[in-house]
Each structure stands twice: as structure tokens, then as C-alpha cells.
Amino acid sequence: VLGPTGVEMEAMVGASLAALTLYDMTKGVDKGISIESIELLEKSGGKSGDWVRP
């Protein structure tokens, strides 16, 4: 995702919303379904510069 500073947070909100939508649609099929992780792996640009998850 390319864009202004903070766009990675918008992308993570979008990913979270998509995961929650899938969860809501499938919870009736499998009661044990869960969302395991949503995490930022890498970003570039912005005030803080480039960052890669260790």
C-alpha cells in the first residue's frame, strides 16, 4: 500500500474488518473459529522512515 503517513493503519483496519466479516459469516459452521493475528510486517516512507518487523 502506498500513500501518506499513517496509511498502514488504514490498511490494518481494512484487513481487520475483512477478517471480522469472514468470522461473522462462518461462525455458524465452526464454533471454534478464531482470528489468529493481524500484524504489520514492513513499511516504508513516512516520518519514521522504513521499518521491518524483526
Backbone as a chain_set.jsonl record, in Angstrom:
{"seq": "VLGPTGVEMEAMVGASLAALTLYDMTKGVDKGISIESIELLEKSGGKSGDWVRP", "coords": {"N": [[0.847, -1.172, 0.0], [0.651, 2.136, -0.914], [1.003, 5.507, 0.051], [0.084, 8.434, 2.022], [1.641, 9.28, 5.232], [0.765, 7.066, 7.848], [-0.943, 5.462, 6.443], [-0.601, 2.76, 6.666], [-1.974, 2.051, 8.948], [-4.606, 2.412, 8.128], [-4.74, 0.368, 6.253], [-4.442, -1.833, 7.949], [-6.771, -1.636, 9.469], [-8.632, -2.119, 7.461], [-7.942, -4.789, 6.809], [-8.556, -5.988, 9.25], [-11.323, -5.554, 9.397], [-12.174, -7.05, 7.184], [-11.409, -9.632, 8.058], [-13.037, -9.882, 10.343], [-15.542, -9.814, 9.128], [-15.489, -12.196, 7.618], [-15.285, -13.964, 9.77], [-17.775, -13.516, 11.034], [-19.494, -14.485, 9.049], [-18.882, -17.201, 9.013], [-19.013, -18.288, 11.568], [-21.199, -19.794, 12.36], [-20.8, -22.239, 11.174], [-18.444, -23.301, 12.239], [-17.834, -23.359, 15.508], [-15.472, -22.939, 16.858], [-13.887, -21.177, 15.491], [-11.365, -18.698, 14.903], [-9.63, -15.529, 14.853], [-6.359, -15.302, 14.241], [-3.994, -13.578, 13.969], [-3.226, -10.198, 13.171], [-0.97, -8.275, 11.752], [1.599, -5.815, 11.279], [4.074, -6.154, 8.936], [6.029, -4.872, 7.45], [7.039, -1.566, 6.513], [7.404, 1.416, 4.578], [8.792, 4.683, 4.066], [7.292, 7.798, 5.171], [7.297, 9.699, 8.307], [8.83, 8.285, 10.162], [10.459, 6.727, 8.641], [11.779, 3.753, 6.972], [10.743, 0.465, 8.025], [11.066, -2.802, 9.296], [9.629, -5.717, 10.514], [11.185, -7.348, 13.192]], "CA": [[0.0, 0.0, 0.0], [1.415, 3.374, -0.984], [0.186, 6.661, 0.374], [0.635, 9.331, 3.034], [1.969, 8.718, 6.539], [-0.38, 6.516, 8.561], [-1.776, 4.624, 5.583], [-0.525, 1.364, 7.117], [-3.057, 1.85, 9.918], [-5.829, 2.248, 7.348], [-4.683, -0.972, 5.675], [-4.681, -2.804, 9.02], [-8.204, -1.562, 9.794], [-9.311, -2.824, 6.372], [-7.7, -6.225, 6.986], [-9.316, -6.398, 10.439], [-12.737, -5.57, 9.034], [-12.377, -8.21, 6.312], [-11.323, -10.831, 8.895], [-14.236, -9.94, 11.182], [-16.663, -10.147, 8.251], [-15.393, -13.639, 7.371], [-15.613, -14.608, 11.048], [-19.221, -13.422, 11.233], [-20.175, -15.327, 8.067], [-18.565, -18.623, 9.18], [-19.09, -18.728, 12.968], [-22.247, -20.802, 12.482], [-20.285, -23.507, 10.662], [-17.411, -23.782, 13.167], [-17.89, -22.54, 16.732], [-14.117, -22.71, 17.36], [-13.129, -20.322, 14.569], [-10.737, -17.538, 15.544], [-8.7, -14.701, 14.089], [-5.097, -15.53, 14.941], [-3.144, -12.39, 14.074], [-3.179, -9.151, 12.153], [0.249, -7.581, 12.161], [2.361, -5.075, 10.281], [5.348, -6.827, 8.71], [7.014, -3.969, 6.856], [6.527, -0.302, 5.976], [8.455, 2.303, 4.068], [8.404, 6.081, 3.957], [6.713, 8.437, 6.346], [8.185, 10.429, 9.212], [9.726, 7.357, 10.865], [11.297, 6.009, 7.685], [11.489, 2.346, 6.713], [10.702, -0.406, 9.198], [10.795, -4.215, 9.027], [9.425, -6.452, 11.773], [12.336, -8.232, 13.467]], "C": [[0.892, 1.233, 0.0], [0.492, 4.535, -0.663], [0.839, 7.505, 1.44], [0.945, 8.599, 4.345], [0.702, 8.238, 7.238], [-1.247, 5.597, 7.726], [-1.701, 3.162, 6.001], [-1.609, 1.064, 8.153], [-4.391, 1.669, 9.207], [-5.883, 0.862, 6.73], [-4.963, -2.032, 6.739], [-6.141, -2.798, 9.463], [-9.002, -2.301, 8.727], [-9.157, -4.332, 6.484], [-8.492, -6.763, 8.176], [-10.803, -6.52, 10.114], [-13.051, -6.766, 8.138], [-12.358, -9.505, 7.122], [-12.565, -10.982, 9.769], [-15.484, -10.281, 10.368], [-16.672, -11.639, 7.951], [-15.742, -14.429, 8.629], [-17.129, -14.644, 11.247], [-19.976, -14.359, 10.295], [-19.964, -16.816, 8.324], [-18.705, -19.141, 10.613], [-20.175, -19.773, 13.189], [-21.801, -22.179, 12.033], [-19.295, -24.128, 11.64], [-17.375, -22.865, 14.385], [-16.499, -22.194, 17.261], [-13.277, -21.808, 16.48], [-12.544, -19.12, 15.316], [-9.874, -16.775, 14.544], [-7.385, -14.749, 14.853], [-4.239, -14.279, 15.066], [-3.349, -11.459, 12.886], [-2.003, -8.285, 12.559], [0.919, -6.889, 10.98], [3.724, -5.739, 10.144], [6.431, -5.879, 8.217], [6.328, -2.683, 6.427], [7.699, 0.519, 5.475], [7.898, 3.713, 3.945], [7.835, 6.625, 5.251], [7.751, 9.104, 7.217], [9.21, 9.525, 9.88], [10.651, 6.594, 9.931], [10.875, 4.554, 7.53], [11.53, 1.54, 8.008], [10.37, -1.816, 8.742], [10.668, -4.915, 10.367], [10.6, -7.395, 12.004], [11.93, -9.692, 13.55]], "O": [[1.791, 1.351, 0.833], [-0.671, 4.541, -1.066], [2.018, 7.323, 1.74], [0.556, 7.447, 4.533], [-0.318, 8.927, 7.22], [-2.195, 5.006, 8.244], [-2.625, 2.395, 5.729], [-2.104, -0.061, 8.223], [-5.218, 0.862, 9.634], [-6.945, 0.242, 6.684], [-5.644, -3.02, 6.465], [-6.689, -3.848, 9.797], [-9.944, -3.026, 9.047], [-10.118, -5.075, 6.282], [-9.036, -7.866, 8.116], [-11.456, -7.484, 10.514], [-14.079, -7.421, 8.314], [-13.193, -10.382, 6.904], [-13.088, -12.086, 9.92], [-16.381, -10.961, 10.864], [-17.719, -12.283, 8.016], [-16.421, -15.453, 8.552], [-17.692, -15.684, 11.588], [-20.976, -14.96, 10.686], [-20.785, -17.627, 7.897], [-18.528, -20.337, 10.842], [-20.076, -20.567, 14.125], [-22.365, -23.185, 12.465], [-19.304, -25.341, 11.849], [-16.931, -21.721, 14.292], [-16.358, -21.248, 18.037], [-12.072, -21.684, 16.697], [-13.158, -18.597, 16.245], [-9.451, -17.318, 13.523], [-7.31, -14.286, 15.991], [-3.797, -13.95, 16.166], [-3.608, -11.889, 11.762], [-2.04, -7.631, 13.602], [0.811, -7.33, 9.835], [4.451, -5.873, 11.128], [7.609, -6.057, 8.526], [5.166, -2.703, 6.022], [8.839, 0.331, 5.901], [6.699, 3.912, 3.747], [7.897, 5.976, 6.296], [8.943, 9.081, 6.909], [10.337, 9.949, 10.138], [11.542, 5.882, 10.394], [9.766, 4.17, 7.902], [12.245, 1.878, 8.952], [9.494, -2.01, 7.898], [11.502, -4.73, 11.253], [10.969, -8.157, 11.111], [12.778, -10.556, 13.773]]}, "num_chains": 1, "name": "protein.A"}
